[in-house]
Amino acid sequence: MGKSLIRFMAVLLAAAACLGCVTFAAGSGGKEILRVGLFYGSTALPGANLENSVGSGYRFGWYDDSLMFHQLGSSAETQLSVVKTQNVTLSGGNYVDGTGSVTVGCYHLQRSASYVSFEEAQAAASSVSGGFPAWIEGTYYVRVGAYATKEEALSAQNALSLSDATVVGTSGYAVTVVVTKTGKPVFQFDGGQGYSLGIQPGLDDSVQTVTWFKGYRYYGGFQYRRSGGNITVINIVGLEDYVKGVLPYEMNNSWPLEALKAQAVCARTYSVTNSTSHASSGFDVCNNTHCQMYQGLNLANDRTDQAVEETAGEYVRYQGAPAITYYSASDGGATEDVRNIWDPTANLPHLKGVIDPYESDVADEISLYNWTVTVSKSEVAAKLQSKGYNCGTIVEAYVAELSETGNPKTVTFADANGKKWSFGPETLRLWFGLRSNRFTVGGGSGGGGGSYYVNGSSDTIGSISGAYVINGTGEMTAITDAPYVVTSSGTEVLGGGNTTSTGSSITFTGSGYGHNVGMSQQGARAMALRGMDYVDILTFYFTGITVG
């Protein structure tokens, strides 16, 4: 073991001296580099295809803990695939498990000699049909062929008269780089548990490369992690280039520039304050809504790039440090304190709810801005029972407590036995598919939703839609939320439209879309249309912050 480690390190030093180390160039305005998980877990791939879009050829190597790229070799091929070292086939243009037109097998013939450089191994490989260089835990070898069975490999050994070769496989950490259309191996990498294959598009750094992968175009390089099964594919990309790949997927690329700039700063800040949730999988952020949508450059345009470049290196900061910058599609008229949505103990003073007077400017242009979801009481009971609550027949549901911005803070369900259970709005949003956390609770079909007295008389209305209140100074304001009164014990929701004691269902009526914490994207658009800039937008939605 000791001699192997010494030889391994000697080869690494020789490779570094010969080929040098390339520091991956980040995008404009920042030195940070991100590892973005593209395919992982249940979506990990048997094979991953790459095709040059800008730049030509590829460099092979590995990324160290600082994400510096260490080059081992290269290929001038423009279409390559990285496949796991198990039997895979080419089907429909992709390498998969099962049958296909081209098979890349897991058995190889390995010649006895070893080499200290890729160039030496490649030269030796060129002397035999089907030969290719392989880097196996720090040592270069020449391997031949990719056979589906050991018997095929032995037959090829006799046909090629390779008496010095032995039939070998690889460990569960290994991958093979092949020419996509033919399956011909050009390089094999097995770094054991400690090293994963890295591929840097382009034969040098003279141009900023763009690479096609799974129908999307990406800046940066790629890392392929494997531990016995399919391949986790990670995009190694500079922070500013990452933001360019987030912005047009999180906000419409035709929206006002100042709204796009606000979104760019949010996305940049969120990426650096949320870079540990996927650490166990070997990357910083994922490419979906669990973190932020990131699908490269397909939807990017001059305006979205301009928004990123004009805010390069800028963050939302609270007390000097980058702040967590949640955002959602629309708030329906008010955002919400993070403590009322996810964590009652959260000490994040910049994530307080605010009444939003701007979003209504564009409400008529937002699909399903006002929404209704009706759930049967039996569905509610079944949900509570599935969560471990000993619940009988549900007879009542109501908003028990409102937040400072008029959103539900607590919703209570009661059964026929008088038992009650209370939940925050986010729980109900996820349970029942509600579109936002801004809603009222009322009776459904057959239910008595209650009514409101008007002007102190005996006249009543069954809904607050179109109703107004007059305050102490004579100003008239439309009612958009559940009416409530302030009592000695706190706020109390008025009965009409917010309780349900009869009927078979419960109706949630609300506005907006998303979790309601942080910036409203539609509100940002509305503010930009009023002529406000991105700093105005960010300081409105995030309390007590600075931008810089």
WOQUISUL-V194232 format. One line per field, one symbol per residue. psi: psi as a letter, one per 20 degrees, with the letter a starting at -180 (. if undefined). burial: + if it has 9 or more other C-alpha atoms within 8 Angstrom, else -. Layout:
# WOQUISUL-V194232
psi = ???
burial = ???
This chain:
# WOQUISUL-V194232
psi = gghggghghggghghghgirpoppprrpiqiqpqooogprcijqqhqpqqppgprpaqqqbqpahjkppopharqiqioqqpqqlrpqqopkiqprqbqahpporjprppqhqrqiqggghgghhiippjqqqpoolipprpqprnqhrhggghghgghilmhjqqprbrriiqqppqpghhjppiqqpnjbhhpqpqpoqqiakhqoqpppokjqpqraaqqopqmicrpppppoqqghhghhiggiiiqpiirqghghhghgggggghhijlkiikhiijrgqajaiheqpokbjgiqahghhghghijpjqqpppkhqpqpmqqrgqijipaqphhiggohjpmmiilqqqpoihhhhjhiippkgprppppqhhggghgghhjjpnpbppiqpqohpqrhjjqphpppqqrijjqqpqqrhhghghgjkqhrjorrprqbpiqnirrpqpkjaiqqqiqipjqqqpahjjpppqpirpqrqprhjbqppqgpijqoirrirppppaqaoaijpbppghhgggghhijqrhggghighopkrrp.
burial = ------+++-++-+++---++--+-++--++-++++++++---++++++++++++++++++++---+++++++++-+++++++++-+++++--+++--+--++++++++++--+++++-+++-+++---+++++++-+++++++++++++-+++--++------+-+--+-+++++++++--++++++++++--+++++++++-----+++++--++++++++++++--++++++++++++++++++++++-+-+++++++++++++++++-+++--++---+++++---+++++++--+--+++-+++-++-+++++---++-+++++++++++++++++--------+++++-+--++-+------+++-++++++-++-+++-----+-+++++++++++-++++++++++++------++++-++----+++++++++++-+++++++++------++-+-----+--------+--+--------++++++++++++++++++++++++++++++++++++++---+++--+++-+++-+++-
